[in-house]
Amino acid sequence: MAAEQNRIVRARDVMSTRIISIDGMATAKEAAQKMKEENVLSLLVSKRHENDAWGLVAVQDLITGVLIPAKKAEDVNVYEIMTKPILSVPADMDIRYVARLLYRANMRRAPVEDKGELVGMITLSALVLENELF
């Protein structure tokens, strides 16, 4: 019983393997439609080449980049409103450190990598809700 309580929970234990991505050249309208279809609040923006960084476009980006300035969603590209670069976390990282890293970076979600390969996404809400911390 004590060994189970002391088991370190890693990013891979709480990440979602469901990764929904979009190209940076897509329009904000296409991003919003994809978010709605997939029932997600953010999309991973694909790398343009091997040495590129991932980006992230979230509902908040649509609000601040399209809705508030009253722009037409079909006239705004994802790359104009996304956050890039974003931090990724190692799959074996202890969730306590994942939570601290995301909090300090003011991020709610991040891609999870294992040996340089994208394996999932992790969110602050998953860290709290899926671990019965409360």
Secondary structure, DSSP 8 states (H G I E B T S, - for coil): -HHHHT---BHHHH-B----EE-TTSBHHHHHHHHHHHT-SEEEE--SSTT---EEEEHHHHIIIIITTT--GGGSBHHHHSB-S---EETTSBHHHHHHHHHHTT-SEEEEEETTEEEEEEEHHHHHHTTT--
